[in-house]
Amino acid sequence: MTTPTVQARALLIIEDDAPIRRALRNALGDLAERLLEAPTGREGIDLTATERPDLVVLDLGLPDCPGVEVCREIRTWSRVPIVVLSARHSDTEKVQLLNAGADDYVTKPFSTTEFAARVRALLRRARLPPEDIATVVEAYGLAIDLLHRRVSRGAMPIRLTPTEWDILRTLVVNPGRTLTHQQLFDAVWGDAAGNPQQYLRVHITNLRRKIEANPARPELVVTEPGVGYRAELPG
Amino acid sequence: MAGSRLWPWVVWGVVFAVATAVLRAGRDTVDTVHALLAYLLVILGGSVSGGRPLGLALTLAGFLSIDYFFQLPYDTLTVSKPLDWLVLLSFLTTAVVTTQLLTQERARAAEAERRAGEVASLGRLGAEILSAGRAEDALAGIAERIRTSLEVAHCRIYAWDGEVVRLLTASPADAGADPWAPDVDELRRYAQRTDRDGWAGNAGEPAVLAALRAHGRTLGVLCLTDARPIVLDAAQRRFLEALAYYAALAIERTRLFAEAEHAEALREADRLKDNVLASVSHDLRTPLTTIKALAQEGARRGDAHALAIEEQADRLGRLVADLLDLSRLKGGVLPVNLEVNTAEDLVGAAIRQMAGLLQDRTVDTRIDFTEPALVGRFDFVQSLRILSNLLGNALRYTPPASPIELSVQREGAVLRFAVADRGPGIPVAERDRIFEPFYRPPGAPADVGGSGLGLAIARRLAELQGGTLEYTARPGGGSVFALRLPADGAPAP
């Protein structure tokens, strides 16, 4: 079930609820040599600074400070992956956290199996320095050549518009990571005004029609409802 | 009082006597005209300080004195020359006219002063009403001002809301027992009178009622009572009318304030309810996570019941979310975010969300990919909930082998998403009821997994976005649920 190649040095769980901490310990136990725990945001920030964990699991309902503040504070001096646990189920909150620098977001009640899978994906991604990302990404029968800006299915080249290419590239170089509509828009259009952000979704649909085997059941470019999009690479 | 009125007479009498004595002593050297001018000065002074009676009395005294002391022959009242008559009559006329003019001017000045006082008093009162923390305090202030200004024992202000008369001001403790208190029926009859004058009780009666009107409505009644008959002069009536208008405004303010307070209380209650629901839902989610985690651990160890525990935890989680949303939908506080979205994106997300429930079943998606993408203007998350609910129902309530179809097409200004199944369909009698909260099809197993709220929520969510959700029987057997959402006319760039 676990992939032995992913073994982190230390993971930090910032969560005030003891039963949840225990559940997370059991789910994440074989992913890291050491599991650190902090029941408050303040202790969590201190442990992140002193122990330098490979990943932080952050609960939003902390007794001492709002989770989004903890996220922002850690982001000012660390790029450690942060997975947020929330009980509030609001998409605006999710967007706010992702924009604040969180890497992933899980809503309670969640499945610990799925949660462990997401943590593993984040760890794997974090272990790859940006320059080590393969120049050709292969998934679902597609070959995406990041260097030569080419996409093909088998021997068939696929023609993308510049906008579609930029969207695909942005998603693929952040595999497994949900990018908010805002983050995607900023990455693709930069500060250029004039192209309405609302048409991002139409561009995504057109992109899927070209690259997905069944555009109505996309596998590579996955919708995170109300939040944004994510590239899901197998393996 | 009498002393202060007598003083000018005494003073100006003495001045007159002294002037006469001095002029008399030197009458051989002074001319008649000099005496005449001196008397005019005394008359002017007397008129100013003692008013018209003193002025006229001094005029008469001066007339006689000139004739007696200063016209030849001296010390008689005979007038020898016709020209002397002319002098005397000129003096008389000048003195009388001067006295008259002075008196009029004094009266005018006094009136102006009184008016200025009234204006200042009303201005102060207006400021008091505006600055009084509560409108009730302002009314008490107005009642007290009327009571003291008009010197009556009691001034009461009643509010009238079209049905009920309500006393707003209490009489001061030192006012004594009220000799004449109007009964409620009388006040009501009075408040319902439509005549514009708004006065009852004639001058001289021990009670006066005044209607309190503002902005064309009777807002209350003002009632003055006293042991003595109440007599109001024109100025006092004017004063009372102005204050009555202020009182009407203050009553209106109490009413608006009460309405605002009521609205605020309602909002507060609504907010509280929402907070309670949100925190209940929050508090339930955390233990549900623990239960699910324990169930998953159990499943890993091979516990046969673990899966059932997890399923029930999920069901409980859905029920909590549904209850919260139904309550928000009823309260009209569920936000919808209408944005440009494509139909395919929504269909793909719905199928993906159902993946866990599908197991070995399939959903046929029917989308024409040769046409440009269908674009609508809807809330992605809420529309996804609707479609997921429809697909979930189709999976739950139809036999395992029967196919399920999900199709999208454009119909004029709307996008029509249809979820069609080959299940038993819904009996005609039940078709209207399926969209009611807590509806369950008769004979459905109790643990089928739904909360009974899904379709009620789905329809409200569709309507909230300017769409519809309808059921039709499917030709050849089965059900079709059609979700219609507004299409977006703008073509893709």
Boltz contact constraints between the chains, C-beta under 6 A:
constraints:
  - contact:
      token1: [A, 17]
      token2: [B, 286]
      max_distance: 6.0
  - contact:
      token1: [A, 19]
      token2: [B, 290]
      max_distance: 6.0
  - contact:
      token1: [A, 20]
      token2: [B, 289]
      max_distance: 6.0
  - contact:
      token1: [A, 20]
      token2: [B, 290]
      max_distance: 6.0
  - contact:
      token1: [A, 23]
      token2: [B, 290]
      max_distance: 6.0
  - contact:
      token1: [A, 23]
      token2: [B, 293]
      max_distance: 6.0
  - contact:
      token1: [A, 26]
      token2: [B, 297]
      max_distance: 6.0
  - contact:
      token1: [A, 87]
      token2: [B, 282]
      max_distance: 6.0
  - contact:
      token1: [A, 87]
      token2: [B, 285]
      max_distance: 6.0
  - contact:
      token1: [A, 87]
      token2: [B, 286]
      max_distance: 6.0
  - contact:
      token1: [A, 91]
      token2: [B, 381]
      max_distance: 6.0
  - contact:
      token1: [A, 108]
      token2: [B, 285]
      max_distance: 6.0
  - contact:
      token1: [A, 108]
      token2: [B, 286]
      max_distance: 6.0
  - contact:
      token1: [A, 108]
      token2: [B, 289]
      max_distance: 6.0
  - contact:
      token1: [A, 109]
      token2: [B, 285]
      max_distance: 6.0
  - contact:
      token1: [A, 109]
      token2: [B, 288]
      max_distance: 6.0
  - contact:
      token1: [A, 109]
      token2: [B, 289]
      max_distance: 6.0
  - contact:
      token1: [A, 109]
      token2: [B, 292]
      max_distance: 6.0
  - contact:
      token1: [A, 109]
      token2: [B, 317]
      max_distance: 6.0
  - contact:
      token1: [A, 112]
      token2: [B, 293]
      max_distance: 6.0
  - contact:
      token1: [A, 112]
      token2: [B, 296]
      max_distance: 6.0
  - contact:
      token1: [A, 113]
      token2: [B, 296]
      max_distance: 6.0
  - contact:
      token1: [A, 198]
      token2: [B, 339]
      max_distance: 6.0
  - contact:
      token1: [A, 198]
      token2: [B, 340]
      max_distance: 6.0
  - contact:
      token1: [A, 199]
      token2: [B, 493]
      max_distance: 6.0
  - contact:
      token1: [A, 201]
      token2: [B, 341]
      max_distance: 6.0
  - contact:
      token1: [A, 201]
      token2: [B, 342]
      max_distance: 6.0
  - contact:
      token1: [A, 201]
      token2: [B, 345]
      max_distance: 6.0
  - contact:
      token1: [A, 202]
      token2: [B, 342]
      max_distance: 6.0
  - contact:
      token1: [A, 202]
      token2: [B, 492]
      max_distance: 6.0
  - contact:
      token1: [A, 205]
      token2: [B, 342]
      max_distance: 6.0
  - contact:
      token1: [A, 205]
      token2: [B, 344]
      max_distance: 6.0
  - contact:
      token1: [A, 205]
      token2: [B, 345]
      max_distance: 6.0
  - contact:
      token1: [A, 205]
      token2: [B, 373]
      max_distance: 6.0
  - contact:
      token1: [A, 209]
      token2: [B, 369]
      max_distance: 6.0
  - contact:
      token1: [A, 215]
      token2: [B, 344]
      max_distance: 6.0
  - contact:
      token1: [A, 216]
      token2: [B, 344]
      max_distance: 6.0
  - contact:
      token1: [A, 216]
      token2: [B, 347]
      max_distance: 6.0
  - contact:
      token1: [A, 216]
      token2: [B, 348]
      max_distance: 6.0
  - contact:
      token1: [A, 216]
      token2: [B, 365]
      max_distance: 6.0
  - contact:
      token1: [A, 216]
      token2: [B, 367]
      max_distance: 6.0
  - contact:
      token1: [A, 217]
      token2: [B, 348]
      max_distance: 6.0
  - contact:
      token1: [A, 217]
      token2: [B, 351]
      max_distance: 6.0
  - contact:
      token1: [A, 218]
      token2: [B, 348]
      max_distance: 6.0
  - contact:
      token1: [A, 223]
      token2: [B, 345]
      max_distance: 6.0
  - contact:
      token1: [A, 223]
      token2: [B, 349]
      max_distance: 6.0
  - contact:
      token1: [A, 225]
      token2: [B, 349]
      max_distance: 6.0
  - contact:
      token1: [A, 225]
      token2: [B, 380]
      max_distance: 6.0
  - contact:
      token1: [A, 225]
      token2: [B, 381]
      max_distance: 6.0
  - contact:
      token1: [A, 225]
      token2: [B, 384]
      max_distance: 6.0
  - contact:
      token1: [A, 226]
      token2: [B, 381]
      max_distance: 6.0
